[in-house]
């Protein structure tokens, strides 16, 4: 441990914290929505100032300990607030002020903390242990953080940091280090300083990577989400369904859901009312569907649903609940009620196979049957529904689902369906 220079390591800590603080400030200035970057910027800068005070002012003076401890507490309060903001949780400005003030009050009330650096380190270790656990909780349970690859790793690191300071508290309390010229002199204190340097490096790097990963996540979600309704767009629905089909069982089903007479809503009430109807329709359907069911908008007023194995109830029963919920939904646009109904065509893997395009064609066939039978109903595909190709001059152009296509022609059901064949 003789190779470790405490002043040198302390200087490195200060330089890293101030550098990362300025980098975070640049990120926040570029994107003011990154509130966490703003908190972390202040946290690193204040933490660097705390280290600078501890390095310049001797422990014997007492003032160095008090000032460094106050700014260190403020740094942790800002850091914790940043993790809460990053996890889309409420930030408490009063806490940012109250925490360092309370630490300052404790130091002023107990002279032993100013007179002996070992006592200050014990209190500091208790404080850091509690705040590290709070940071681990904030990052692990923050909204949307579970989808980030660094979440568990960073939360685990905070727990280890808390354990280290718990050990440091016990060691310093039971075996105080000698103080020479106002400074602590012991091999254990050098370990303490090295751990602090390692902690700053990990936290700084992780914070930058978290912001980068969250930014990439936002862009990915935006590219996979329908701008109007907030559900998966056509491309995302196709990709997710094709992945799900690889492990799907015969009970799994794909359904095409079409709003009845949607064009008349636009013609009668305007496109704004039509958009409102689509938004409310999507919200109503999402509230009816279990979490493992895929739902997306595949074009215009047409939506699609992929239902994995549903042992509790059949695909038909689930879709019938959806149809009923849409029919009874209270939708208003500019004070006028909008009445919506849907026609649903559904095909199971058992009847149409596991190929995505075949499932879509079969569901389309059943959808056409539902419309022919009067709309506002759910129709299940049956092999007895013979599919016919539609001629260009007679075919209804449809939005395509296949990745390489822009459109596809609707398959039509043979007239034998009407006769029950």
Secondary structure, DSSP 4 states (H G I P E B T S, - for coil): -TT--HHHHHHHHHHHHHHHHHHHHHHHHH-TT-HHHHHHHHHHHHHHHHHHHHHHS-GGGSHHHHHHHHHHHHHHHHHHHHHHHHTT----HHHHHHHHHHHHHHHHH-HHHHH-HHHHHHHHHHHHHHHHHHHHHHHHSSTTGGGSTTHHHHHHHHHHHHHHHHHHHHHHHHSPPEEETTEEE-HHHHHHHHHHHHHHHHHHHHHHHHHHHHHHHHHHHHHHB-TTT-SB-HHHHHHHHHHHHTS--TT-EEEEEEETTHHHHHHHH-HHHHHHHHHHHHHHHHHHS-TTSEEEEEETTEEEEEE---SSS-HHHHHHHHHHHHHH--EEETTEEE---EEEEEEEHHHH-S-HHHHHHHHHHHHHHHHHTTSSSEEE--TTS-EE---TTTPPEEE--STT-SEEEPPEE-THHHHT-
